């Protein structure tokens, strides 16, 4: 039976995955335009490479929360899998709380980073760097929310054979 917390986590993850997919489509089209420009049209467009960099940063940063939601992030479970259930559950909960603290710190640091970017100009685009720098606090905030949801959803049981499956 799917809990409301699991549904909320799945909905948030689905929205993030759609955004990441759209960013990846834009990234592919942008790189394709840059290649066509360089070898065929010779327009010498200055912005495709820079835009590709920022699209990739946004996509990669947002995709972290999908790894959290699906419990597909890197984990070394060789030792943890051999521990008794109670200790394993405690260690997994502690690692989730530490990860939450890390992303909360990244959110706090990222807000200052993004607001500092408001005073900088992207020379090629002629706009503030704040929207580009905002990838850090936005993705950290989504990761915090997703971590809270998966902590409540899994309650340290993610190492058990009957792990809660991500709803489709």
C-alpha positions in Angstrom: 0.0 0.0 0.0 1.3 3.4 -1.0 1.4 6.0 1.7 0.7 9.7 1.1 4.4 10.4 1.8 5.5 8.0 -0.9 3.0 9.6 -3.3 4.4 13.1 -2.5 7.9 11.9 -3.1 7.0 10.2 -6.4 5.1 13.4 -7.6 8.0 15.6 -6.7 10.4 13.2 -8.4 8.2 13.0 -11.5 8.1 16.9 -11.8 11.9 17.1 -11.4 12.4 14.3 -14.0 10.3 16.1 -16.5 12.2 19.4 -15.9 15.5 17.5 -16.3 14.3 15.8 -19.5 13.3 19.2 -20.9 16.7 20.6 -20.0 18.4 17.7 -21.7 16.4 18.2 -24.8 17.4 21.9 -24.8 21.0 20.9 -24.2 21.1 18.5 -27.1 19.5 21.0 -29.4 21.9 23.7 -28.3 24.9 21.5 -28.8 23.5 20.4 -32.2 23.1 24.1 -33.2 26.7 24.8 -32.2 28.0 22.0 -34.2 25.9 22.9 -37.3 27.0 26.5 -36.9 30.7 25.6 -36.7 30.9 23.2 -39.6 28.1 24.3 -41.9 26.7 27.9 -41.5 29.8 29.6 -40.0 27.7 32.1 -38.1 30.2 32.0 -35.3 27.5 32.2 -32.6 29.1 33.0 -29.2 26.4 31.6 -26.9 25.8 27.9 -27.6 28.8 26.6 -25.6 28.0 28.9 -22.6 24.3 28.0 -22.7 25.2 24.3 -22.9 27.3 24.6 -19.7 24.5 26.2 -17.7 21.9 23.8 -19.0 24.1 20.9 -18.0 24.7 22.3 -14.5 21.0 22.8 -14.0 20.2 19.3 -15.2 22.9 17.6 -13.2 22.1 19.5 -10.0 18.3 18.8 -10.3 18.9 15.1 -11.1 20.5 14.6 -7.7 17.1 14.6 -6.0 15.9 11.8 -8.4 18.8 9.7 -7.1 17.7 10.4 -3.6 14.0 9.6 -4.3 14.9 6.3 -5.9 17.7 5.5 -3.5 20.0 5.1 -6.4 22.8 7.3 -5.2 26.2 5.8 -4.4 26.2 3.8 -1.3 28.8 1.4 0.1 26.7 -1.3 1.7 29.2 -4.1 2.1 29.6 -3.5 5.8 26.1 -2.2 6.5 24.5 -5.3 5.0 26.3 -7.5 7.4 25.2 -5.6 10.5 22.2 -6.6 12.7 18.9 -5.1 11.6 18.7 -2.6 14.5 22.2 -1.2 14.1 21.9 -1.1 10.3 18.6 0.8 10.5 20.2 3.3 13.0 23.2 3.8 10.7 21.0 4.3 7.7 18.9 6.9 9.5 22.0 8.7 10.7 23.4 8.8 7.1 20.1 10.2 5.9 20.1 12.9 8.6 23.8 13.8 7.7 22.9 14.0 4.1 20.0 16.3 5.0 22.4 18.5 7.0 24.7 18.6 4.0 22.0 19.7 1.6 20.7 22.2 4.1 24.2 23.7 4.4 24.4 23.7 0.6 21.1 25.5 0.4 22.2 28.2 2.9 25.5 28.6 1.1 23.9 28.6 -2.3 21.4 31.4 -1.5 24.4 33.7 -0.8 26.1 32.4 -3.9 23.0 33.1 -6.1 22.4 36.5 -4.6 26.0 37.4 -5.2 25.5 36.4 -8.8 22.9 39.1 -9.2 25.7 41.6 -9.3 27.6 39.8 -12.0 26.8 39.9 -15.7 27.0 37.1 -18.2 28.9 38.8 -20.9 27.6 36.7 -23.7 23.9 36.9 -22.7 24.0 40.4 -21.1 21.9 39.2 -18.1 22.5 38.7 -14.4 24.3 35.5 -13.4 21.7 34.9 -10.6 19.5 32.5 -12.7 22.5 30.4 -13.5 23.8 30.4 -10.0 20.4 29.6 -8.6 20.9 26.0 -9.6 22.7 25.3 -6.4 20.1 26.6 -3.8 17.1 25.4 -5.9 18.5 21.9 -6.3 19.6 21.8 -2.6 16.1 22.8 -1.5 14.5 20.1 -3.6 17.0 17.6 -2.2 16.2 18.6 1.3 12.4 18.1 0.7 13.0 14.8 -1.0 15.3 13.6 1.8 12.7 14.4 4.4 10.1 12.5 2.3 12.3 9.4 1.9 13.4 9.5 5.5 9.7 9.4 6.5 8.9 6.9 3.8 11.7 4.4 4.4 12.4 4.9 8.1 15.8 3.3 7.8 14.4 0.1 6.1 15.9 0.8 2.7 18.5 -2.0 3.2 15.9 -4.6 3.7 15.0 -7.1 1.0 11.4 -5.8 1.0 12.3 -2.2 0.3 9.5 0.2 -0.6 9.4 0.5 -4.3 9.1 3.8 -6.0 5.6 4.3 -7.4 5.3 4.6 -11.1 
